Amino acid sequence: QVQLVESGGGLAQPGGSLRLSCTSSGSIFSISAMAWYRQAPGKQRELVAGINRGGTTNYPDSVKGRFTISRDIAKKTVSLQMNSLKVADTGVYYCWVNGVWGQGTQVTVSS
């Protein structure tokens, strides 16, 4: 069974940066669409970055220009570089690979 393990969450100040990583234990990685979602307290889970099988990325306007999704197929890892963080970026971040969810990692942006 494929498992996704996330790392890199934590506390950052507004304007700061964090990098999240998600590593897959399975063999689906090389042919998969991948994404990062977040869920803020009391809100629905929302997409913050996606990358399709061909490598095309997409972002909502709320993070465009600040977040970057990337993947390393050899290492079975998908990452999310988050810059110019805002308090509104606070939430639990989940990676998603071809229908499989990670366990989530907390990101808190606060001064």
Backbone atoms as SQL, in Angstrom:
CREATE TABLE atoms (id INTEGER PRIMARY KEY, chain TEXT, resi INTEGER, resn TEXT, atom TEXT, x REAL, y REAL, z REAL);
INSERT INTO atoms VALUES
  (1, 'A', 1, 'GLN', 'N', 0.848, -1.183, 0.000),
  (2, 'A', 1, 'GLN', 'CA', 0.000, 0.000, 0.000),
  (3, 'A', 1, 'GLN', 'C', 0.889, 1.241, 0.000),
  (4, 'A', 2, 'VAL', 'N', 0.543, 2.180, -0.867),
  (5, 'A', 2, 'VAL', 'CA', 1.324, 3.409, -0.966),
  (6, 'A', 2, 'VAL', 'C', 1.093, 4.274, 0.257),
  (7, 'A', 3, 'GLN', 'N', 2.177, 4.808, 0.797),
  (8, 'A', 3, 'GLN', 'CA', 2.079, 5.758, 1.895),
  (9, 'A', 3, 'GLN', 'C', 2.866, 7.011, 1.554),
  (10, 'A', 4, 'LEU', 'N', 2.370, 8.138, 2.029),
  (11, 'A', 4, 'LEU', 'CA', 3.023, 9.427, 1.825),
  (12, 'A', 4, 'LEU', 'C', 3.417, 9.982, 3.188),
  (13, 'A', 5, 'VAL', 'N', 4.663, 10.389, 3.315),
  (14, 'A', 5, 'VAL', 'CA', 5.165, 10.937, 4.572),
  (15, 'A', 5, 'VAL', 'C', 5.601, 12.373, 4.336),
  (16, 'A', 6, 'GLU', 'N', 5.006, 13.276, 5.087),
  (17, 'A', 6, 'GLU', 'CA', 5.279, 14.700, 4.930),
  (18, 'A', 6, 'GLU', 'C', 6.235, 15.186, 6.016),
  (19, 'A', 7, 'SER', 'N', 6.961, 16.233, 5.682),
  (20, 'A', 7, 'SER', 'CA', 7.850, 16.857, 6.658),
  (21, 'A', 7, 'SER', 'C', 8.029, 18.323, 6.289),
  (22, 'A', 8, 'GLY', 'N', 8.544, 19.090, 7.242),
  (23, 'A', 8, 'GLY', 'CA', 8.909, 20.470, 6.952),
  (24, 'A', 8, 'GLY', 'C', 7.972, 21.528, 7.493),
  (25, 'A', 9, 'GLY', 'N', 6.880, 21.145, 8.106),
  (26, 'A', 9, 'GLY', 'CA', 5.997, 22.149, 8.668),
  (27, 'A', 9, 'GLY', 'C', 6.612, 22.782, 9.897),
  (28, 'A', 10, 'GLY', 'N', 5.912, 23.786, 10.425),
  (29, 'A', 10, 'GLY', 'CA', 6.407, 24.447, 11.618),
  (30, 'A', 10, 'GLY', 'C', 5.898, 25.862, 11.726),
  (31, 'A', 11, 'LEU', 'N', 6.644, 26.650, 12.483),
  (32, 'A', 11, 'LEU', 'CA', 6.272, 28.037, 12.741),
  (33, 'A', 11, 'LEU', 'C', 7.150, 28.974, 11.922),
  (34, 'A', 12, 'ALA', 'N', 6.524, 29.954, 11.295),
  (35, 'A', 12, 'ALA', 'CA', 7.264, 30.959, 10.544),
  (36, 'A', 12, 'ALA', 'C', 6.660, 32.331, 10.822),
  (37, 'A', 13, 'GLN', 'N', 7.468, 33.339, 10.669),
  (38, 'A', 13, 'GLN', 'CA', 6.974, 34.710, 10.825),
  (39, 'A', 13, 'GLN', 'C', 6.406, 35.202, 9.497),
  (40, 'A', 14, 'PRO', 'N', 5.498, 36.141, 9.531),
  (41, 'A', 14, 'PRO', 'CA', 5.025, 36.735, 8.270),
  (42, 'A', 14, 'PRO', 'C', 6.202, 37.248, 7.449),
  (43, 'A', 15, 'GLY', 'N', 6.173, 36.925, 6.157),
  (44, 'A', 15, 'GLY', 'CA', 7.276, 37.279, 5.283),
  (45, 'A', 15, 'GLY', 'C', 8.353, 36.221, 5.200),
  (46, 'A', 16, 'GLY', 'N', 8.271, 35.212, 6.053),
  (47, 'A', 16, 'GLY', 'CA', 9.269, 34.159, 6.071),
  (48, 'A', 16, 'GLY', 'C', 8.992, 33.059, 5.064),
  (49, 'A', 17, 'SER', 'N', 9.782, 31.998, 5.153),
  (50, 'A', 17, 'SER', 'CA', 9.688, 30.884, 4.210),
  (51, 'A', 17, 'SER', 'C', 9.693, 29.551, 4.934),
  (52, 'A', 18, 'LEU', 'N', 9.058, 28.584, 4.316),
  (53, 'A', 18, 'LEU', 'CA', 9.105, 27.192, 4.751),
  (54, 'A', 18, 'LEU', 'C', 9.104, 26.318, 3.511),
  (55, 'A', 19, 'ARG', 'N', 9.676, 25.141, 3.666),
  (56, 'A', 19, 'ARG', 'CA', 9.670, 24.166, 2.578),
  (57, 'A', 19, 'ARG', 'C', 9.100, 22.866, 3.094),
  (58, 'A', 20, 'LEU', 'N', 8.062, 22.393, 2.437),
  (59, 'A', 20, 'LEU', 'CA', 7.436, 21.113, 2.776),
  (60, 'A', 20, 'LEU', 'C', 7.885, 20.045, 1.788),
  (61, 'A', 21, 'SER', 'N', 8.042, 18.834, 2.290),
  (62, 'A', 21, 'SER', 'CA', 8.387, 17.704, 1.433),
  (63, 'A', 21, 'SER', 'C', 7.447, 16.541, 1.704),
  (64, 'A', 22, 'CYS', 'N', 7.232, 15.751, 0.684),
  (65, 'A', 22, 'CYS', 'CA', 6.351, 14.587, 0.787),
  (66, 'A', 22, 'CYS', 'C', 7.005, 13.456, 0.004),
  (67, 'A', 23, 'THR', 'N', 7.283, 12.361, 0.700),
  (68, 'A', 23, 'THR', 'CA', 7.968, 11.230, 0.073),
  (69, 'A', 23, 'THR', 'C', 7.029, 10.037, 0.003),
  (70, 'A', 24, 'SER', 'N', 7.017, 9.402, -1.152),
  (71, 'A', 24, 'SER', 'CA', 6.145, 8.252, -1.375),
  (72, 'A', 24, 'SER', 'C', 6.884, 6.936, -1.189),
  (73, 'A', 25, 'SER', 'N', 6.181, 5.988, -0.587),
  (74, 'A', 25, 'SER', 'CA', 6.757, 4.657, -0.412),
  (75, 'A', 25, 'SER', 'C', 6.407, 3.726, -1.558),
  (76, 'A', 26, 'GLY', 'N', 5.561, 4.201, -2.480),
  (77, 'A', 26, 'GLY', 'CA', 5.049, 3.321, -3.514),
  (78, 'A', 26, 'GLY', 'C', 5.678, 3.530, -4.861),
  (79, 'A', 27, 'SER', 'N', 5.155, 2.824, -5.852),
  (80, 'A', 27, 'SER', 'CA', 5.725, 2.877, -7.191),
  (81, 'A', 27, 'SER', 'C', 4.908, 3.707, -8.162),
  (82, 'A', 28, 'ILE', 'N', 3.871, 4.397, -7.673),
  (83, 'A', 28, 'ILE', 'CA', 3.001, 5.149, -8.566),
  (84, 'A', 28, 'ILE', 'C', 3.566, 6.506, -8.918),
  (85, 'A', 29, 'PHE', 'N', 4.645, 6.892, -8.275),
  (86, 'A', 29, 'PHE', 'CA', 5.065, 8.279, -8.289),
  (87, 'A', 29, 'PHE', 'C', 5.353, 8.799, -9.683),
  (88, 'A', 30, 'SER', 'N', 6.002, 7.980, -10.501),
  (89, 'A', 30, 'SER', 'CA', 6.500, 8.488, -11.774),
  (90, 'A', 30, 'SER', 'C', 5.397, 8.794, -12.783),
  (91, 'A', 31, 'ILE', 'N', 4.184, 8.306, -12.561),
  (92, 'A', 31, 'ILE', 'CA', 3.117, 8.519, -13.527),
  (93, 'A', 31, 'ILE', 'C', 1.940, 9.252, -12.913),
  (94, 'A', 32, 'SER', 'N', 2.210, 9.967, -11.844),
  (95, 'A', 32, 'SER', 'CA', 1.119, 10.507, -11.057),
  (96, 'A', 32, 'SER', 'C', 0.999, 12.017, -11.152),
  (97, 'A', 33, 'ALA', 'N', -0.228, 12.474, -11.023),
  (98, 'A', 33, 'ALA', 'CA', -0.481, 13.869, -10.722),
  (99, 'A', 33, 'ALA', 'C', -0.263, 14.059, -9.224),
  (100, 'A', 34, 'MET', 'N', 0.203, 15.230, -8.841),
  (101, 'A', 34, 'MET', 'CA', 0.532, 15.503, -7.438),
  (102, 'A', 34, 'MET', 'C', 0.045, 16.886, -7.074),
  (103, 'A', 35, 'ALA', 'N', -0.201, 17.070, -5.790),
  (104, 'A', 35, 'ALA', 'CA', -0.705, 18.367, -5.363),
  (105, 'A', 35, 'ALA', 'C', -0.477, 18.565, -3.877),
  (106, 'A', 36, 'TRP', 'N', -0.585, 19.794, -3.472),
  (107, 'A', 36, 'TRP', 'CA', -0.607, 20.170, -2.059),
  (108, 'A', 36, 'TRP', 'C', -1.919, 20.893, -1.787),
  (109, 'A', 37, 'TYR', 'N', -2.535, 20.532, -0.674),
  (110, 'A', 37, 'TYR', 'CA', -3.755, 21.176, -0.204),
  (111, 'A', 37, 'TYR', 'C', -3.501, 21.714, 1.203),
  (112, 'A', 38, 'ARG', 'N', -4.347, 22.600, 1.623),
  (113, 'A', 38, 'ARG', 'CA', -4.284, 23.045, 3.018),
  (114, 'A', 38, 'ARG', 'C', -5.703, 23.181, 3.561),
  (115, 'A', 39, 'GLN', 'N', -5.779, 23.054, 4.872),
  (116, 'A', 39, 'GLN', 'CA', -7.055, 23.223, 5.553),
  (117, 'A', 39, 'GLN', 'C', -6.849, 24.100, 6.773),
  (118, 'A', 40, 'ALA', 'N', -7.444, 25.273, 6.731),
  (119, 'A', 40, 'ALA', 'CA', -7.383, 26.186, 7.860),
  (120, 'A', 40, 'ALA', 'C', -8.498, 25.832, 8.843),
  (121, 'A', 41, 'PRO', 'N', -8.351, 26.203, 10.099),
  (122, 'A', 41, 'PRO', 'CA', -9.383, 25.903, 11.097),
  (123, 'A', 41, 'PRO', 'C', -10.741, 26.432, 10.666),
  (124, 'A', 42, 'GLY', 'N', -11.738, 25.552, 10.685),
  (125, 'A', 42, 'GLY', 'CA', -13.092, 25.947, 10.344),
  (126, 'A', 42, 'GLY', 'C', -13.361, 26.126, 8.869),
  (127, 'A', 43, 'LYS', 'N', -12.384, 25.780, 8.023),
  (128, 'A', 43, 'LYS', 'CA', -12.559, 25.960, 6.582),
  (129, 'A', 43, 'LYS', 'C', -12.391, 24.630, 5.853),
  (130, 'A', 44, 'GLN', 'N', -12.840, 24.631, 4.602),
  (131, 'A', 44, 'GLN', 'CA', -12.692, 23.431, 3.788),
  (132, 'A', 44, 'GLN', 'C', -11.257, 23.305, 3.281),
  (133, 'A', 45, 'ARG', 'N', -10.873, 22.087, 2.978),
  (134, 'A', 45, 'ARG', 'CA', -9.563, 21.851, 2.388),
  (135, 'A', 45, 'ARG', 'C', -9.534, 22.480, 0.987),
  (136, 'A', 46, 'GLU', 'N', -8.436, 23.173, 0.680),
  (137, 'A', 46, 'GLU', 'CA', -8.321, 23.846, -0.600),
  (138, 'A', 46, 'GLU', 'C', -6.992, 23.540, -1.266),
  (139, 'A', 47, 'LEU', 'N', -7.017, 23.543, -2.588),
  (140, 'A', 47, 'LEU', 'CA', -5.802, 23.305, -3.357),
  (141, 'A', 47, 'LEU', 'C', -4.901, 24.541, -3.278),
  (142, 'A', 48, 'VAL', 'N', -3.597, 24.315, -3.038),
  (143, 'A', 48, 'VAL', 'CA', -2.646, 25.428, -3.076),
  (144, 'A', 48, 'VAL', 'C', -1.608, 25.264, -4.180),
  (145, 'A', 49, 'ALA', 'N', -1.424, 24.053, -4.677),
  (146, 'A', 49, 'ALA', 'CA', -0.474, 23.858, -5.779),
  (147, 'A', 49, 'ALA', 'C', -0.681, 22.488, -6.389),
  (148, 'A', 50, 'GLY', 'N', -0.588, 22.406, -7.692),
  (149, 'A', 50, 'GLY', 'CA', -0.714, 21.124, -8.374),
  (150, 'A', 50, 'GLY', 'C', 0.296, 20.997, -9.488),
  (151, 'A', 51, 'ILE', 'N', 0.666, 19.766, -9.801),
  (152, 'A', 51, 'ILE', 'CA', 1.556, 19.498, -10.926),
  (153, 'A', 51, 'ILE', 'C', 1.052, 18.240, -11.612),
  (154, 'A', 52, 'ASN', 'N', 0.825, 18.321, -12.920),
  (155, 'A', 52, 'ASN', 'CA', 0.258, 17.164, -13.599),
  (156, 'A', 52, 'ASN', 'C', 1.369, 16.238, -14.108),
  (157, 'A', 53, 'ARG', 'N', 0.965, 15.172, -14.754),
  (158, 'A', 53, 'ARG', 'CA', 1.939, 14.172, -15.188),
  (159, 'A', 53, 'ARG', 'C', 2.977, 14.768, -16.138),
  (160, 'A', 54, 'GLY', 'N', 2.569, 15.766, -16.893),
  (161, 'A', 54, 'GLY', 'CA', 3.489, 16.381, -17.836),
  (162, 'A', 54, 'GLY', 'C', 4.378, 17.449, -17.230),
  (163, 'A', 55, 'GLY', 'N', 4.133, 17.771, -15.956),
  (164, 'A', 55, 'GLY', 'CA', 4.967, 18.756, -15.288),
  (165, 'A', 55, 'GLY', 'C', 4.395, 20.161, -15.257),
  (166, 'A', 56, 'THR', 'N', 3.204, 20.341, -15.802),
  (167, 'A', 56, 'THR', 'CA', 2.570, 21.656, -15.774),
  (168, 'A', 56, 'THR', 'C', 2.035, 21.929, -14.377),
  (169, 'A', 57, 'THR', 'N', 2.319, 23.120, -13.874),
  (170, 'A', 57, 'THR', 'CA', 1.904, 23.477, -12.525),
  (171, 'A', 57, 'THR', 'C', 0.708, 24.431, -12.550),
  (172, 'A', 58, 'ASN', 'N', -0.034, 24.451, -11.462),
  (173, 'A', 58, 'ASN', 'CA', -1.122, 25.405, -11.323),
  (174, 'A', 58, 'ASN', 'C', -1.258, 25.817, -9.875),
  (175, 'A', 59, 'TYR', 'N', -1.653, 27.069, -9.679),
  (176, 'A', 59, 'TYR', 'CA', -1.784, 27.656, -8.343),
  (177, 'A', 59, 'TYR', 'C', -3.015, 28.556, -8.293),
  (178, 'A', 60, 'PRO', 'N', -3.659, 28.633, -7.147),
  (179, 'A', 60, 'PRO', 'CA', -4.723, 29.634, -7.011),
  (180, 'A', 60, 'PRO', 'C', -4.094, 31.008, -6.872),
  (181, 'A', 61, 'ASP', 'N', -4.881, 32.036, -7.125),
  (182, 'A', 61, 'ASP', 'CA', -4.364, 33.394, -7.053),
  (183, 'A', 61, 'ASP', 'C', -3.804, 33.740, -5.674),
  (184, 'A', 62, 'SER', 'N', -4.347, 33.106, -4.642),
  (185, 'A', 62, 'SER', 'CA', -3.947, 33.443, -3.273),
  (186, 'A', 62, 'SER', 'C', -2.479, 33.123, -2.983),
  (187, 'A', 63, 'VAL', 'N', -1.887, 32.197, -3.738),
  (188, 'A', 63, 'VAL', 'CA', -0.492, 31.817, -3.477),
  (189, 'A', 63, 'VAL', 'C', 0.401, 32.008, -4.694),
  (190, 'A', 64, 'LYS', 'N', -0.175, 32.372, -5.828),
  (191, 'A', 64, 'LYS', 'CA', 0.603, 32.493, -7.062),
  (192, 'A', 64, 'LYS', 'C', 1.726, 33.508, -6.882),
  (193, 'A', 65, 'GLY', 'N', 2.917, 33.119, -7.298),
  (194, 'A', 65, 'GLY', 'CA', 4.077, 33.987, -7.147),
  (195, 'A', 65, 'GLY', 'C', 4.791, 33.823, -5.824),
  (196, 'A', 66, 'ARG', 'N', 4.178, 33.122, -4.878),
  (197, 'A', 66, 'ARG', 'CA', 4.800, 32.911, -3.564),
  (198, 'A', 66, 'ARG', 'C', 5.133, 31.446, -3.310),
  (199, 'A', 67, 'PHE', 'N', 4.299, 30.551, -3.821),
  (200, 'A', 67, 'PHE', 'CA', 4.489, 29.114, -3.609),
  (201, 'A', 67, 'PHE', 'C', 4.969, 28.469, -4.900),
  (202, 'A', 68, 'THR', 'N', 5.822, 27.449, -4.745),
  (203, 'A', 68, 'THR', 'CA', 6.310, 26.702, -5.899),
  (204, 'A', 68, 'THR', 'C', 6.298, 25.217, -5.590),
  (205, 'A', 69, 'ILE', 'N', 5.605, 24.455, -6.426),
  (206, 'A', 69, 'ILE', 'CA', 5.599, 23.007, -6.285),
  (207, 'A', 69, 'ILE', 'C', 6.647, 22.419, -7.220),
  (208, 'A', 70, 'SER', 'N', 7.332, 21.396, -6.733),
  (209, 'A', 70, 'SER', 'CA', 8.333, 20.724, -7.562),
  (210, 'A', 70, 'SER', 'C', 8.359, 19.247, -7.207),
  (211, 'A', 71, 'ARG', 'N', 8.956, 18.453, -8.056),
  (212, 'A', 71, 'ARG', 'CA', 9.016, 17.018, -7.793),
  (213, 'A', 71, 'ARG', 'C', 10.378, 16.477, -8.190),
  (214, 'A', 72, 'ASP', 'N', 10.776, 15.423, -7.494),
  (215, 'A', 72, 'ASP', 'CA', 11.989, 14.681, -7.821),
  (216, 'A', 72, 'ASP', 'C', 11.549, 13.235, -7.959),
  (217, 'A', 73, 'ILE', 'N', 11.369, 12.816, -9.201),
  (218, 'A', 73, 'ILE', 'CA', 10.816, 11.483, -9.430),
  (219, 'A', 73, 'ILE', 'C', 11.748, 10.402, -8.918),
  (220, 'A', 74, 'ALA', 'N', 13.043, 10.583, -9.077),
  (221, 'A', 74, 'ALA', 'CA', 14.002, 9.571, -8.618),
  (222, 'A', 74, 'ALA', 'C', 13.921, 9.378, -7.109),
  (223, 'A', 75, 'LYS', 'N', 13.670, 10.462, -6.393),
  (224, 'A', 75, 'LYS', 'CA', 13.568, 10.387, -4.931),
  (225, 'A', 75, 'LYS', 'C', 12.132, 10.204, -4.465),
  (226, 'A', 76, 'LYS', 'N', 11.176, 10.134, -5.419),
  (227, 'A', 76, 'LYS', 'CA', 9.758, 9.964, -5.098),
  (228, 'A', 76, 'LYS', 'C', 9.295, 11.032, -4.120),
  (229, 'A', 77, 'THR', 'N', 9.673, 12.258, -4.393),
  (230, 'A', 77, 'THR', 'CA', 9.371, 13.362, -3.486),
  (231, 'A', 77, 'THR', 'C', 8.717, 14.503, -4.242),
  (232, 'A', 78, 'VAL', 'N', 7.704, 15.077, -3.638),
  (233, 'A', 78, 'VAL', 'CA', 7.109, 16.301, -4.137),
  (234, 'A', 78, 'VAL', 'C', 7.239, 17.347, -3.031),
  (235, 'A', 79, 'SER', 'N', 7.649, 18.541, -3.403),
  (236, 'A', 79, 'SER', 'CA', 7.948, 19.585, -2.423),
  (237, 'A', 79, 'SER', 'C', 7.116, 20.829, -2.688),
  (238, 'A', 80, 'LEU', 'N', 6.990, 21.633, -1.655),
  (239, 'A', 80, 'LEU', 'CA', 6.298, 22.916, -1.765),
  (240, 'A', 80, 'LEU', 'C', 7.163, 23.968, -1.082),
  (241, 'A', 81, 'GLN', 'N', 7.705, 24.872, -1.873),
  (242, 'A', 81, 'GLN', 'CA', 8.463, 26.000, -1.341),
  (243, 'A', 81, 'GLN', 'C', 7.499, 27.151, -1.141),
  (244, 'A', 82, 'MET', 'N', 7.437, 27.644, 0.084),
  (245, 'A', 82, 'MET', 'CA', 6.502, 28.711, 0.423),
  (246, 'A', 82, 'MET', 'C', 7.293, 29.938, 0.865),
  (247, 'A', 83, 'ASN', 'N', 7.177, 31.006, 0.131),
  (248, 'A', 83, 'ASN', 'CA', 7.865, 32.253, 0.438),
  (249, 'A', 83, 'ASN', 'C', 6.859, 33.357, 0.734),
  (250, 'A', 84, 'SER', 'N', 7.352, 34.425, 1.311),
  (251, 'A', 84, 'SER', 'CA', 6.496, 35.579, 1.639),
  (252, 'A', 84, 'SER', 'C', 5.227, 35.133, 2.356),
  (253, 'A', 85, 'LEU', 'N', 5.412, 34.318, 3.354),
  (254, 'A', 85, 'LEU', 'CA', 4.270, 33.723, 4.053),
  (255, 'A', 85, 'LEU', 'C', 3.421, 34.794, 4.730),
  (256, 'A', 86, 'LYS', 'N', 2.122, 34.502, 4.777),
  (257, 'A', 86, 'LYS', 'CA', 1.149, 35.380, 5.412),
  (258, 'A', 86, 'LYS', 'C', 0.441, 34.619, 6.528),
  (259, 'A', 87, 'VAL', 'N', -0.130, 35.353, 7.444),
  (260, 'A', 87, 'VAL', 'CA', -0.884, 34.716, 8.520),
  (261, 'A', 87, 'VAL', 'C', -1.991, 33.845, 7.933),
  (262, 'A', 88, 'ALA', 'N', -2.565, 34.267, 6.825),
  (263, 'A', 88, 'ALA', 'CA', -3.646, 33.523, 6.168),
  (264, 'A', 88, 'ALA', 'C', -3.182, 32.187, 5.595),
  (265, 'A', 89, 'ASP', 'N', -1.877, 31.953, 5.529),
  (266, 'A', 89, 'ASP', 'CA', -1.359, 30.671, 5.044),
  (267, 'A', 89, 'ASP', 'C', -1.361, 29.593, 6.131),
  (268, 'A', 90, 'THR', 'N', -1.707, 29.969, 7.334),
  (269, 'A', 90, 'THR', 'CA', -1.746, 29.013, 8.437),
  (270, 'A', 90, 'THR', 'C', -2.759, 27.909, 8.174),
  (271, 'A', 91, 'GLY', 'N', -2.353, 26.677, 8.485),
  (272, 'A', 91, 'GLY', 'CA', -3.254, 25.551, 8.320),
  (273, 'A', 91, 'GLY', 'C', -2.495, 24.246, 8.324),
  (274, 'A', 92, 'VAL', 'N', -3.227, 23.166, 8.147),
  (275, 'A', 92, 'VAL', 'CA', -2.609, 21.852, 7.983),
  (276, 'A', 92, 'VAL', 'C', -2.461, 21.607, 6.482),
  (277, 'A', 93, 'TYR', 'N', -1.253, 21.271, 6.085),
  (278, 'A', 93, 'TYR', 'CA', -0.940, 21.059, 4.676),
  (279, 'A', 93, 'TYR', 'C', -0.848, 19.564, 4.392),
  (280, 'A', 94, 'TYR', 'N', -1.508, 19.164, 3.312),
  (281, 'A', 94, 'TYR', 'CA', -1.560, 17.759, 2.926),
  (282, 'A', 94, 'TYR', 'C', -0.998, 17.589, 1.521),
  (283, 'A', 95, 'CYS', 'N', -0.185, 16.592, 1.332),
  (284, 'A', 95, 'CYS', 'CA', 0.184, 16.260, -0.035),
  (285, 'A', 95, 'CYS', 'C', -0.775, 15.198, -0.559),
  (286, 'A', 96, 'TRP', 'N', -0.908, 15.178, -1.872),
  (287, 'A', 96, 'TRP', 'CA', -1.835, 14.269, -2.544),
  (288, 'A', 96, 'TRP', 'C', -1.112, 13.747, -3.785),
  (289, 'A', 97, 'VAL', 'N', -1.078, 12.437, -3.920),
  (290, 'A', 97, 'VAL', 'CA', -0.440, 11.830, -5.077),
  (291, 'A', 97, 'VAL', 'C', -1.385, 10.777, -5.633),
  (292, 'A', 98, 'ASN', 'N', -1.963, 11.072, -6.766),
  (293, 'A', 98, 'ASN', 'CA', -2.797, 10.126, -7.501),
  (294, 'A', 98, 'ASN', 'C', -3.848, 9.463, -6.616),
  (295, 'A', 99, 'GLY', 'N', -4.525, 10.274, -5.815),
  (296, 'A', 99, 'GLY', 'CA', -5.631, 9.776, -5.002),
  (297, 'A', 99, 'GLY', 'C', -5.262, 9.384, -3.583),
  (298, 'A', 100, 'VAL', 'N', -3.989, 9.437, -3.257),
  (299, 'A', 100, 'VAL', 'CA', -3.536, 9.066, -1.911),
  (300, 'A', 100, 'VAL', 'C', -3.156, 10.336, -1.147),
  (301, 'A', 101, 'TRP', 'N', -3.593, 10.411, 0.116),
  (302, 'A', 101, 'TRP', 'CA', -3.329, 11.586, 0.938),
  (303, 'A', 101, 'TRP', 'C', -2.218, 11.309, 1.946),
  (304, 'A', 102, 'GLY', 'N', -1.426, 12.351, 2.211),
  (305, 'A', 102, 'GLY', 'CA', -0.496, 12.287, 3.319),
  (306, 'A', 102, 'GLY', 'C', -1.220, 12.553, 4.624),
  (307, 'A', 103, 'GLN', 'N', -0.486, 12.468, 5.722),
  (308, 'A', 103, 'GLN', 'CA', -1.099, 12.612, 7.041),
  (309, 'A', 103, 'GLN', 'C', -1.285, 14.070, 7.448),
  (310, 'A', 104, 'GLY', 'N', -0.651, 14.968, 6.758),
  (311, 'A', 104, 'GLY', 'CA', -0.773, 16.383, 7.055),
  (312, 'A', 104, 'GLY', 'C', 0.352, 16.885, 7.933),
  (313, 'A', 105, 'THR', 'N', 0.736, 18.142, 7.714),
  (314, 'A', 105, 'THR', 'CA', 1.756, 18.777, 8.535),
  (315, 'A', 105, 'THR', 'C', 1.303, 20.211, 8.833),
  (316, 'A', 106, 'GLN', 'N', 1.473, 20.626, 10.078),
  (317, 'A', 106, 'GLN', 'CA', 0.974, 21.933, 10.504),
  (318, 'A', 106, 'GLN', 'C', 1.938, 23.040, 10.089),
  (319, 'A', 107, 'VAL', 'N', 1.373, 24.091, 9.511),
  (320, 'A', 107, 'VAL', 'CA', 2.113, 25.307, 9.203),
  (321, 'A', 107, 'VAL', 'C', 1.419, 26.455, 9.937),
  (322, 'A', 108, 'THR', 'N', 2.190, 27.141, 10.756),
  (323, 'A', 108, 'THR', 'CA', 1.659, 28.285, 11.497),
  (324, 'A', 108, 'THR', 'C', 2.490, 29.516, 11.168),
  (325, 'A', 109, 'VAL', 'N', 1.812, 30.555, 10.707),
  (326, 'A', 109, 'VAL', 'CA', 2.480, 31.810, 10.386),
  (327, 'A', 109, 'VAL', 'C', 1.985, 32.852, 11.386),
  (328, 'A', 110, 'SER', 'N', 2.908, 33.307, 12.212),
  (329, 'A', 110, 'SER', 'CA', 2.535, 34.220, 13.286),
  (330, 'A', 110, 'SER', 'C', 3.746, 35.025, 13.715),
  (331, 'A', 111, 'SER', 'N', 3.485, 36.242, 14.135),
  (332, 'A', 111, 'SER', 'CA', 4.566, 37.074, 14.654),
  (333, 'A', 111, 'SER', 'C', 4.649, 36.930, 16.170);
